[in-house]
């Protein structure tokens, strides 16, 4: 078996799941398959705060949804992780611009 991964989920993935969209059902199934394969899923504090803006959301509901989905909340990610991710995203965007892709990555 491959080494288990810690996979950070973005807000749009969880909004689809919480809203019950067709894409959300697919994403939910993919996450559950990943969990069955031994991978851990989490959201960072920023995603947690963004999820709170979902209509009808409150802390109790959000915490219960994340818990039932087996998704951990990481409120303690060190700044270096964000700085590294920002540098990687910048480099990725620069490569796309150089290749002629005019799509923004932000």
N, C-alpha and C positions, 0 to 999 in steps of 0.2 A: 504494500500500500504506500502511496505517496505520503509525504509529510503533511500533516494537517495544516491548514492555513487559517489565519484570522482575516476575515473578509469584512471590510467596512462598507456598509450600505449607504447609498445616497438618498436624499429626501424623496426624490421622484419615484424611486422604487417602492418605498413604503407607502407613499400617498396612493399609488395604484392598488396596492394590496388593501389598504384601509378602505378605499373607495369601492373595491370589488370590481374593478375594470377587467376586461379580458386579459390585458397585459399583466395586470396585477395577479391574476390567477396563475399565469405562466411563471411570473417571477416568484410567487409563493412556492410553487412546485419545485422550482430550481433551488430555492433556498433550503427547502426540506430535503431535497436530494443531497445537497451539499452537507447538511447536518448529518444525514444518514452515513455519508462518507467520512464523517469525523471532523469536518471543518466547523469553526466557530464564526458566528456572525455578530457584528456590533455596529453601533452608531456612535459617532462622536457627539460631544455636547452641542455643537452647532446644528447638527441634524436634529437632535432632540428639540432644540428651541424652534426650529423651522416647523417641525411636526405639530407643535402646539398651536400653530396658526391654522391648522386644518379645521374646517367648520365642525362645531360641536365637540371639539377636543378639549379635554382637561387632563391634569396630571394623572388622576386615578385611572382614567380610560386609557391614556397612552401607556402608562406603566403596565397595566394589565395586558394590553395588546402586545407589547414588546416581550413581556414575560411568557405569554402563551405561545408566541412565535419563537421563543428561544433566542431572542436577540438581546445582547448585553448593551448597556450604555457605558461608554468610556468617557468619564468627565475629567480624566487625568492625563490625557495625551500631552506629552511635553511639547513645547514650542518647536523644537528641532524637527519634529515630524511634519508640522505644518510648513516650516521653512523648506524642508527637503521636497515636499509635495509641490509647493509653489514654484521652486526652481525647476522641477521636472515638468510641470505644466507649461511654464514659460518656454522651455526648450522644445517641447512638443509643438506648441503653437508656432514657434519660429520655424521649425522644420516644415510644418504644414504650409505656412506662408511662402517659404522658399520653393515648395513643390507646386505652387500655383493654386492651392486650395484656399479659397477666400472665406471659408466658413470660420466664424469665431469660435474659440473653444471655451469662452466664458459665458 
